[in-house]
Amino acid sequence: MVFSHGLGGTKNAYSHLLGSLSSHGVVVIAPDHRDGSAPLSLIREALGSTPQPVEYKSIAHRQTPEVEKQRDDQLRIRLWEIGLIHEALLKIDRGEPLLNTLAEKSRESMGDLAMFATALDVHTPGSISWSGHSFGAATVVQLVKSVYYAPSKTAPASYQPLFRPSSSSQIAHQITPSSSISLLDLWCMPLLSSSTRWLNKQPLPCYAPDGPGGSNLLAILSDAFFKWGSNLKQLKRTVSEDPSDDTPWNRHHPAPYVFYPVSSAHLSQSDFGILFPWLTRKAFKAEDPARTLRLNTRAILEVMRRNGLDVADTSAADMEEAAPNGHAAAEQRGQDWKILGRDGSVAGWAALELGNNKHNEEAANEQTSPTADPMEAVVQGEASTMTNS
């Protein structure tokens, strides 16, 4: 899995979630993006160069032509970085040496990557999962679409790709309709740039005629993003089979999995709630951040499991059961089948629908005004992470 962090985040800000996935046999690559979205990142000394810090860039959260360009620039860097990561993964699995790394300067670290030689399932199309939080989730959407629809003869002249892999590239071979995608608090605004508007209206690869539909697509929203009406509406379009439709509805394919952990915060997707539970509860009204992360982990693993990826079973303790599911149930519905159920069998874990069928609390949201500017859903994560970095 490749995981992309959000604004004000770093690879270290998601150690609980990503460590939990790793404990189930998933090799997770979490880069520090050097696009100015992290509190501070560093271009390390290598090949005779001197270290260079990449400081945080403060960019407005309102959609204007200037902001669009700045977010496009950040996405362009992020997609390029992930492309390099993919190339590195292929080399690591083939046992080829990587140049321009810290391993060149320390013999002690030479074996760290060598142990993965021939051990990674990264050559089979669709074997790599893609995940991200907030701006990172937007990065994932932009990545898989940019790769899948490049090059496209139907794109208008106004479309300006942020990432241009060739159709014969290895990453184009990897990203297919079967690629598993998990989006945590997808922040949709960066996807609405006028330069990539055409791409935004194209469905995710899973909705290709030979694709599985939404069965390998998971979106999880915190309380703040669930109550942010305009972003929720755009998210539903993004994960539907026709993002250009004002009333998104999956008519021909299985629906995606969209869930809302009740009493969670935007920061509940990261380590923040675990590290500062009292502050998270007091400031953001979030309860039990550890359970929220367990629910997220269960859902991500089960989507991967159902789409043929080899991951370990979820424990009975994490499933909040006295004993594991029986073999018959596991064969028919999945090892942790309850977590993807839409019947409310998991407490505090609400399934959301596309189209006009709405969760009771979603309908209630339309009758009440938010207590604060919805953009705080993004800003709270940025400001709090910056404060505690």
C-alpha positions in Angstrom: 0.0 0.0 0.0 1.1 3.5 -0.7 -0.4 6.1 1.7 -0.4 9.8 1.2 -0.6 12.2 4.2 -2.8 15.3 4.5 -2.2 19.0 5.1 0.1 19.5 8.1 0.8 15.8 8.2 3.8 13.6 7.9 4.5 9.9 7.5 4.8 9.7 11.3 1.4 11.2 11.9 -0.4 7.9 10.9 1.8 5.4 12.7 -1.2 3.7 14.6 -3.2 3.1 11.4 -0.4 2.2 9.2 1.3 0.0 11.9 -2.0 -1.8 12.3 -2.2 -2.5 8.6 1.4 -3.6 8.6 0.7 -6.1 11.5 -1.7 -7.8 9.1 1.0 -8.4 6.5 0.6 -5.2 4.4 3.8 -3.5 3.4 3.0 0.2 3.7 5.0 3.0 2.1 4.2 6.4 3.6 6.2 9.3 2.1 6.8 12.7 3.5 5.6 14.8 0.6 8.0 17.6 -0.3 5.3 19.9 -1.7 5.1 22.2 1.3 2.2 20.5 2.9 4.2 18.9 5.7 5.2 21.0 8.8 8.8 20.5 7.6 10.4 18.0 5.3 14.0 17.6 4.2 15.7 16.9 0.9 18.6 14.9 2.4 22.2 15.1 1.5 23.0 12.7 -1.4 25.2 12.5 -4.4 27.2 15.5 -3.2 24.3 17.8 -2.6 23.6 19.7 0.6 20.4 19.1 2.7 17.6 21.4 1.9 14.6 22.0 4.1 11.1 22.3 2.5 9.1 24.5 4.7 5.3 24.6 5.1 3.4 26.7 2.5 0.4 28.5 3.9 -2.2 28.5 1.2 -5.8 29.7 1.5 -8.6 27.1 1.7 -11.0 29.0 -0.6 -11.2 28.1 -4.3 -9.8 30.9 -6.4 -7.7 30.8 -9.6 -4.6 31.5 -7.5 -5.3 28.8 -5.0 -6.2 26.4 -7.7 -2.7 26.9 -9.3 -1.0 26.5 -6.0 -2.8 23.3 -5.2 -2.2 22.0 -8.7 1.5 22.6 -8.1 1.4 20.7 -4.9 -0.5 17.8 -6.5 2.0 17.8 -9.4 4.9 17.2 -6.9 2.9 14.6 -5.0 2.1 12.5 -8.1 5.7 12.7 -9.3 6.9 11.5 -6.0 4.5 8.6 -6.0 5.6 7.7 -9.5 9.2 7.6 -8.2 8.1 5.5 -5.2 6.5 3.0 -7.6 9.7 2.7 -9.6 11.7 2.2 -6.4 9.3 -0.6 -5.3 9.9 -2.5 -8.5 13.7 -2.2 -8.1 13.5 -3.3 -4.5 11.6 -6.4 -5.3 14.0 -7.2 -8.2 16.9 -6.8 -5.7 18.4 -3.9 -7.7 20.4 -1.3 -5.8 18.8 2.1 -5.3 21.0 5.1 -5.9 20.7 8.4 -4.1 19.7 6.9 -0.7 20.9 7.0 2.9 21.9 3.4 2.5 24.8 4.5 0.3 26.3 6.4 3.3 25.7 3.8 6.0 26.6 0.1 5.7 24.4 -0.6 8.6 21.3 0.2 6.6 22.2 -1.8 3.5 20.2 -4.8 4.6 17.0 -2.9 5.3 15.7 -2.9 1.8 17.5 -6.1 0.7 15.2 -8.2 2.9 12.2 -7.3 0.6 13.9 -8.6 -2.6 11.5 -11.1 -4.3 9.1 -10.7 -1.4 6.8 -7.9 -2.6 3.7 -8.5 -4.8 4.2 -5.3 -6.8 4.3 -6.6 -10.4 0.9 -8.1 -10.6 -1.6 -5.5 -12.0 -3.8 -4.1 -9.2 -1.7 -5.6 -6.4 -0.8 -2.3 -4.9 -3.5 -0.5 -2.8 -3.7 3.2 -2.7 -4.8 5.2 0.3 -4.7 8.7 1.8 -6.1 11.2 4.3 -7.7 14.5 3.4 -5.4 16.2 0.8 -3.7 12.7 0.6 -7.0 11.2 -0.4 -7.4 13.8 -3.1 -3.9 12.9 -4.2 -4.9 9.2 -4.6 -7.9 10.1 -6.6 -5.9 12.4 -8.9 -3.2 9.7 -9.2 -5.3 6.8 -10.2 -7.4 8.8 -12.7 -4.3 10.6 -14.2 -2.7 7.2 -14.8 -5.8 5.4 -16.0 -6.9 8.1 -18.4 -3.5 8.9 -19.8 -3.2 9.5 -22.7 -6.8 10.2 -23.6 -7.9 11.2 -27.1 -11.3 12.4 -25.7 -9.8 15.0 -23.4 -10.5 18.6 -24.3 -7.7 21.1 -24.9 -8.5 22.7 -21.6 -7.4 19.6 -19.7 -3.9 20.1 -18.3 -2.6 16.8 -16.8 -0.6 17.0 -13.6 1.0 13.6 -14.2 1.8 12.2 -17.6 2.9 8.6 -17.5 3.0 6.8 -20.8 0.5 4.0 -21.6 3.4 1.5 -21.6 4.8 2.6 -18.2 4.9 0.2 -15.3 2.6 2.3 -13.2 0.0 2.3 -16.0 0.4 -1.5 -15.9 -0.2 -1.5 -12.1 -3.2 0.8 -11.8 -6.2 -1.0 -13.1 -9.9 -1.3 -12.4 -9.0 -3.9 -9.8 -6.8 -1.5 -7.7 -8.1 -1.2 -4.2 -8.6 2.4 -3.0 -9.4 3.7 0.5 -10.1 7.4 1.1 -10.1 8.9 4.6 -11.9 12.2 4.8 -11.5 13.0 1.1 -11.0 16.7 0.7 -12.6 17.4 -2.7 -11.6 21.1 -3.3 -8.2 20.3 -4.9 -9.9 18.1 -7.5 -12.1 20.9 -8.7 -9.4 22.9 -10.5 -10.4 24.3 -13.9 -7.3 22.8 -15.4 -8.3 19.2 -14.4 -12.1 19.6 -14.6 -12.4 17.0 -17.4 -10.6 14.4 -15.3 -12.7 15.2 -12.3 -15.8 14.2 -14.3 -14.4 10.8 -15.2 -15.3 7.8 -13.0 -12.7 6.0 -11.0 -11.1 3.0 -12.8 -13.2 0.5 -10.8 -16.2 1.6 -12.9 -14.7 0.5 -16.2 -16.9 -2.1 -18.1 -14.6 -4.9 -16.9 -14.2 -3.5 -13.4 -15.7 -4.6 -10.1 -17.6 -1.3 -9.4 -17.5 0.1 -5.9 -16.6 -3.2 -4.3 -12.9 -2.2 -4.1 -13.6 1.4 -3.2 -13.9 2.6 0.4 -14.5 6.1 1.7 -14.6 7.0 5.5 -15.8 10.3 6.8 -15.2 11.8 10.2 -18.0 13.8 11.9 -16.7 17.1 10.5 -16.6 15.9 6.9 -19.9 14.1 7.2 -21.5 17.4 8.4 -19.8 19.4 5.7 -22.6 19.3 3.1 -20.9 20.6 0.0 -17.8 18.4 0.4 -20.1 15.4 1.1 -22.0 16.0 -2.0 -18.8 16.2 -4.1 -17.4 13.1 -2.4 -20.5 11.2 -3.4 -20.0 12.3 -7.0 -16.4 11.3 -6.9 -17.0 7.8 -5.7 -20.0 7.2 -8.0 -20.0 5.6 -11.4 -20.8 9.0 -13.0 -19.2 12.0 -11.3 -20.7 14.4 -13.9 -24.2 13.5 -12.6 -25.7 16.0 -10.1 -27.5 13.2 -8.4 -24.9 10.4 -8.1 -26.3 6.9 -8.2 -24.8 3.6 -9.1 -27.2 2.2 -11.6 -25.0 -0.4 -13.3 -22.3 -1.3 -10.7 -22.1 -2.3 -7.1 -22.0 0.8 -4.8 -18.9 1.9 -3.0 -18.5 1.4 0.7 -19.0 4.8 2.4 -19.0 4.9 6.2 -19.2 7.4 9.0 -17.8 6.6 12.5 -20.0 8.5 14.8 -18.4 11.1 17.2 -15.1 11.2 15.3 -12.9 14.1 14.3 -10.9 14.9 11.2 -7.8 14.2 13.4 -9.2 10.8 14.4 -7.8 9.4 11.2 -4.3 10.2 12.5 -2.3 9.6 15.7 -3.5 12.9 17.1 -6.5 11.5 19.0 -4.4 8.7 20.5 -1.7 11.1 21.7 -4.1 13.8 22.9 -7.4 12.1 23.7 -8.6 14.8 26.2 -7.9 17.6 23.8 -9.6 15.7 20.9 -12.6 15.1 23.0 -12.8 18.6 24.4 -12.1 20.6 21.2 -13.6 18.3 18.6 -16.2 16.3 20.5 -14.5 13.1 19.4 -15.0 10.0 21.5 -12.7 6.9 21.7 -10.2 7.7 18.9 -8.5 4.3 19.3 -11.8 2.6 18.4 -12.2 4.9 15.4 -8.8 3.8 14.1 -9.7 0.1 14.7 -12.8 0.5 12.7 -11.0 2.2 9.9 -8.3 -0.5 9.9 -10.9 -3.3 9.8 -12.8 -1.7 6.9 -9.6 -1.2 4.8 -8.4 -4.7 5.4 -11.8 -6.3 4.6 -12.0 -4.4 1.3 -8.5 -5.6 0.4 -9.4 -9.1 1.5 -12.6 -9.3 -0.6 -10.7 -8.2 -3.6 -8.2 -11.0 -3.5 -5.3 -9.4 -1.6 -3.6 -11.6 0.9 -3.9 -10.0 4.3 -4.1 -11.7 7.8 -7.4 -12.2 9.6 -8.7 -9.5 11.9 -8.6 -10.6 15.5 -11.8 -11.4 17.5 -10.8 -8.7 19.9 -10.7 -6.1 17.2 -14.0 -7.4 15.8 -15.4 -6.9 19.3 -16.5 -10.5 19.4 -16.0 -13.3 21.9 -14.8 -15.7 19.1 -13.9 -15.4 15.4 -16.6 -15.8 12.8 -17.4 -19.3 11.7 -15.8 -20.7 8.6 -19.1 -20.8 6.7 -19.8 -17.1 7.3 -16.2 -16.3 6.4 -16.5 -18.2 3.1 -19.7 -16.5 2.2 -19.3 -13.0 3.3 -15.7 -12.3 4.2 -13.6 -12.9 7.3 -14.7 -9.6 9.0 -18.0 -9.3 7.1 -19.8 -7.1 9.6 -17.6 -4.1 9.1 -18.8 -3.6 5.6 -22.4 -4.4 6.4 -24.9 -1.6 5.8 -27.3 -2.9 8.5 -25.9 -1.0 11.4 -24.6 -4.2 13.1 -21.4 -2.4 14.2 -22.2 0.2 16.8 -21.3 3.7 15.9 -20.4 2.8 12.3 -23.0 4.2 9.9 -23.2 3.3 6.3 -24.0 6.2 3.9 -25.8 5.8 0.6 -25.4 7.5 -2.7 -28.3 9.2 -4.4 -31.5 10.1 -2.5 -31.4 7.4 0.2 -29.9 9.2 3.1 -28.8 8.2 6.6 -31.1 9.7 9.3 -28.3 11.9 10.6 -27.5 13.1 7.1 -31.0 14.2 6.6 -30.9 16.0 9.9 -27.8 17.9 8.8 -29.8 19.6 6.1 -32.2 21.0 8.7 -29.5 22.5 10.9 -26.8 25.0 10.3 -23.2 24.0 11.2 -21.9 25.5 14.4 -18.7 26.6 12.6 -17.3 27.3 9.1 -17.1 23.9 7.4 -13.6 24.7 6.3 -12.6 24.1 9.9 -12.8 20.4 8.9 -9.6 20.9 7.0 -8.1 23.8 9.0 -8.4 22.0 12.4 -6.1 19.3 11.1 -3.7 21.7 9.7 -3.5 24.1 12.7 -3.4 21.4 15.3 -0.7 19.4 13.6 1.4 22.5 13.1 1.0 23.4 16.8 2.1 20.0 18.0 4.8 19.4 15.5 
